[in-house]
Amino acid sequence: MNWFETTLRWLSYVLILLGAAFALTAALGIVRFPDTLSRMHAATKPQVVGLILILLGAAIQLRGHGNVWMLVLVGLFTLLTAPAVAHLIGRTAYREQRGRDGLLLINELGDDDQE
């Protein structure tokens, strides 16, 4: 084992641990935040970043293997679907009046009950 492989191995360890830390903060945010909109933020942003970091670390560990492309696909689908899911959750929470009072400064969906 040369210094390059050792460096890549340690880099993958750091990426996986950092991704796990992001996922942990997302889980804590989901449990601790008071309303749906805040929980939605915690469920999407750090969770996706944590997953991407974990997938990068795993891809470094599996370099040269055929399963790396599956990790790339998982990351791509996550990046494509997480914003859409967060938008739908936020819109549903707004319609059901699940937000805190006074949270929105500008109400762009004020009379938009038909969509």
Residue frames as qw, qx, qy, qz and C-alpha x, y, z in Angstrom:
[[0.000, 0.891, 0.454, 0.000, 0.00, 0.00, 0.00],
 [0.453, 0.249, -0.004, 0.856, 1.52, 3.30, -1.05],
 [0.073, -0.282, -0.356, 0.888, 0.94, 6.81, 0.26],
 [0.301, -0.034, -0.373, -0.877, -1.67, 7.60, -2.45],
 [0.535, -0.316, -0.737, -0.266, -3.95, 4.71, -1.48],
 [0.378, -0.346, -0.632, 0.581, -3.52, 5.54, 2.19],
 [0.045, 0.150, 0.071, -0.985, -4.47, 9.16, 1.53],
 [0.443, -0.151, -0.527, -0.710, -7.54, 8.12, -0.46],
 [0.510, -0.338, -0.787, 0.077, -8.60, 5.70, 2.27],
 [0.242, -0.346, -0.486, 0.765, -8.33, 8.40, 4.95],
 [0.189, 0.042, -0.192, -0.962, -10.15, 10.87, 2.71],
 [0.498, -0.272, -0.681, -0.463, -13.01, 8.42, 2.31],
 [0.432, -0.378, -0.715, 0.398, -13.14, 7.89, 6.09],
 [0.078, -0.246, -0.231, 0.938, -13.33, 11.63, 6.67],
 [0.325, -0.066, -0.413, -0.848, -16.05, 12.08, 4.05],
 [0.515, -0.340, -0.765, -0.184, -18.14, 9.27, 5.50],
 [0.361, -0.394, -0.597, 0.598, -17.81, 10.61, 9.06],
 [0.040, 0.164, 0.010, -0.986, -18.60, 14.15, 7.92],
 [0.413, -0.177, -0.586, -0.674, -21.65, 12.90, 6.02],
 [0.488, -0.399, -0.768, 0.116, -22.82, 10.98, 9.06],
 [0.203, -0.315, -0.397, 0.838, -22.45, 14.15, 11.16],
 [0.243, 0.014, -0.257, -0.935, -24.60, 16.07, 8.67],
 [0.511, -0.281, -0.720, -0.377, -27.23, 13.33, 8.76],
 [0.408, -0.372, -0.690, 0.469, -27.18, 13.40, 12.56],
 [0.006, -0.224, -0.176, 0.959, -27.74, 17.16, 12.62],
 [0.388, -0.118, -0.500, -0.765, -30.62, 16.70, 10.18],
 [0.518, -0.356, -0.777, -0.038, -32.20, 14.09, 12.45],
 [0.285, -0.353, -0.520, 0.724, -31.78, 16.33, 15.49],
 [0.128, 0.084, -0.115, -0.982, -33.32, 19.23, 13.58],
 [0.451, -0.258, -0.669, -0.532, -36.34, 17.16, 12.62],
 [0.500, -0.432, -0.715, 0.231, -36.90, 16.23, 16.25],
 [0.335, -0.383, -0.371, 0.777, -36.15, 19.62, 17.81],
 [0.016, -0.085, -0.238, -0.967, -37.57, 22.23, 15.42],
 [0.291, 0.251, 0.599, -0.703, -41.02, 23.53, 16.36],
 [0.615, 0.514, 0.203, -0.562, -42.92, 23.72, 13.08],
 [0.851, 0.325, 0.402, 0.092, -43.21, 21.95, 9.74],
 [0.488, 0.859, -0.101, 0.117, -41.37, 24.54, 7.67],
 [0.186, -0.787, 0.581, -0.097, -38.32, 24.46, 9.93],
 [0.749, -0.175, 0.639, -0.022, -38.39, 20.67, 10.00],
 [0.783, 0.590, 0.194, 0.029, -38.63, 20.61, 6.23],
 [0.236, 0.884, -0.392, 0.095, -35.42, 22.64, 6.02],
 [0.414, -0.562, 0.708, -0.110, -33.65, 20.24, 8.38],
 [0.831, 0.113, 0.539, -0.079, -34.95, 17.23, 6.48],
 [0.742, 0.654, 0.124, 0.080, -33.71, 18.34, 3.09],
 [0.270, 0.893, -0.335, 0.128, -30.57, 20.44, 3.15],
 [0.242, -0.644, 0.717, -0.118, -28.21, 18.75, 5.63],
 [0.826, 0.011, 0.546, -0.138, -29.63, 15.32, 4.89],
 [0.778, 0.625, 0.051, 0.035, -28.88, 15.59, 1.17],
 [0.185, 0.832, -0.498, 0.161, -25.40, 17.03, 1.79],
 [0.539, -0.459, 0.681, -0.187, -24.70, 14.23, 4.28],
 [0.885, 0.228, 0.400, -0.068, -25.85, 11.57, 1.85],
 [0.617, 0.764, -0.167, 0.087, -23.71, 13.01, -0.96],
 [0.077, -0.757, 0.622, -0.183, -20.65, 13.06, 1.32],
 [0.716, -0.216, 0.647, -0.150, -21.26, 9.46, 2.37],
 [0.852, 0.472, 0.227, -0.022, -21.70, 8.42, -1.26],
 [0.374, 0.839, -0.381, 0.107, -18.45, 10.20, -2.21],
 [0.345, -0.594, 0.704, -0.179, -16.61, 8.39, 0.57],
 [0.820, 0.059, 0.556, -0.117, -18.08, 5.06, -0.51],
 [0.730, 0.684, -0.006, -0.010, -17.20, 5.77, -4.16],
 [0.108, 0.796, -0.586, 0.110, -13.59, 6.42, -3.17],
 [0.570, -0.335, 0.731, -0.168, -13.55, 3.10, -1.31],
 [0.776, 0.285, 0.560, -0.052, -15.08, 1.27, -4.29],
 [0.271, 0.759, -0.344, -0.482, -13.06, 2.99, -7.03],
 [0.148, 0.382, -0.851, -0.330, -12.61, 0.76, -10.03],
 [0.229, 0.202, 0.936, -0.174, -15.66, -1.31, -9.12],
 [0.048, -0.359, -0.684, -0.633, -18.88, -1.43, -11.14],
 [0.259, -0.686, -0.664, 0.146, -21.07, -0.38, -8.21],
 [0.234, -0.296, -0.091, 0.922, -19.71, 3.17, -8.25],
 [0.132, -0.198, -0.484, -0.842, -22.23, 4.05, -10.97],
 [0.402, -0.583, -0.698, -0.111, -25.07, 2.94, -8.70],
 [0.379, -0.529, -0.354, 0.671, -23.81, 5.38, -6.07],
 [0.082, -0.081, 0.250, 0.961, -23.75, 8.14, -8.69],
 [0.274, -0.402, -0.663, -0.569, -27.35, 7.33, -9.66],
 [0.427, -0.610, -0.618, 0.252, -28.47, 7.38, -6.03],
 [0.285, -0.405, -0.131, 0.859, -26.87, 10.80, -5.58],
 [0.042, -0.083, -0.448, -0.889, -28.41, 12.17, -8.77],
 [0.350, -0.513, -0.703, -0.346, -31.90, 10.95, -7.95],
 [0.407, -0.584, -0.498, 0.494, -31.61, 12.37, -4.46],
 [0.182, -0.276, 0.059, 0.942, -30.54, 15.75, -5.81],
 [0.167, -0.203, -0.571, -0.778, -33.46, 15.72, -8.25],
 [0.438, -0.510, -0.698, -0.247, -36.21, 14.57, -5.90],
 [0.392, -0.375, -0.540, 0.643, -35.38, 16.25, -2.57],
 [0.035, 0.108, 0.025, -0.993, -36.31, 19.82, -3.68],
 [0.423, -0.233, -0.561, -0.673, -39.59, 18.63, -5.21],
 [0.538, -0.417, -0.724, 0.114, -40.57, 16.72, -2.07],
 [0.281, -0.295, -0.390, 0.826, -39.64, 19.70, 0.14],
 [0.178, -0.053, -0.231, -0.955, -41.73, 22.00, -2.04],
 [0.521, -0.339, -0.649, -0.438, -44.77, 19.73, -1.78],
 [0.504, -0.404, -0.648, 0.404, -44.39, 19.36, 1.98],
 [0.155, -0.187, -0.189, 0.951, -44.05, 23.12, 2.41],
 [0.307, -0.157, -0.394, -0.852, -47.07, 23.82, 0.24],
 [0.564, -0.403, -0.702, -0.165, -49.18, 21.28, 2.12],
 [0.421, -0.357, -0.528, 0.645, -48.07, 22.71, 5.48],
 [0.023, 0.041, -0.024, -0.999, -48.97, 26.19, 4.29],
 [0.436, -0.266, -0.541, -0.668, -52.43, 25.10, 3.13],
 [0.630, -0.445, -0.636, 0.017, -53.14, 23.33, 6.41],
 [0.212, -0.850, 0.120, -0.467, -51.91, 26.35, 8.40],
 [0.899, -0.295, -0.221, 0.237, -49.21, 24.34, 10.17],
 [0.500, 0.405, -0.218, 0.734, -46.71, 27.21, 10.31],
 [0.328, -0.448, -0.468, 0.688, -46.05, 29.51, 13.21],
 [0.116, 0.923, 0.366, 0.025, -47.96, 32.78, 13.24],
 [0.069, -0.962, 0.173, 0.198, -45.90, 35.72, 12.03],
 [0.724, -0.246, 0.492, 0.416, -43.30, 33.50, 10.37],
 [0.522, 0.443, 0.487, 0.543, -43.94, 34.69, 6.81],
 [0.122, -0.469, -0.044, 0.874, -43.06, 38.30, 6.04],
 [0.383, 0.313, -0.372, -0.785, -44.41, 38.17, 2.51],
 [0.605, 0.177, 0.740, -0.235, -47.33, 35.88, 1.74],
 [0.151, 0.327, -0.608, -0.708, -46.99, 35.07, -1.94],
 [0.180, -0.194, -0.930, -0.254, -49.65, 32.38, -1.80],
 [0.212, 0.056, 0.430, -0.876, -52.23, 34.55, -0.06],
 [0.669, 0.278, 0.227, -0.652, -55.33, 33.92, -2.16],
 [0.427, 0.398, -0.735, -0.346, -54.03, 30.92, -4.02],
 [0.599, -0.125, 0.681, -0.402, -56.38, 28.18, -2.83],
 [0.823, 0.410, 0.004, -0.392, -57.10, 26.71, -6.27],
 [0.473, 0.587, -0.655, -0.056, -53.73, 25.09, -7.06]]
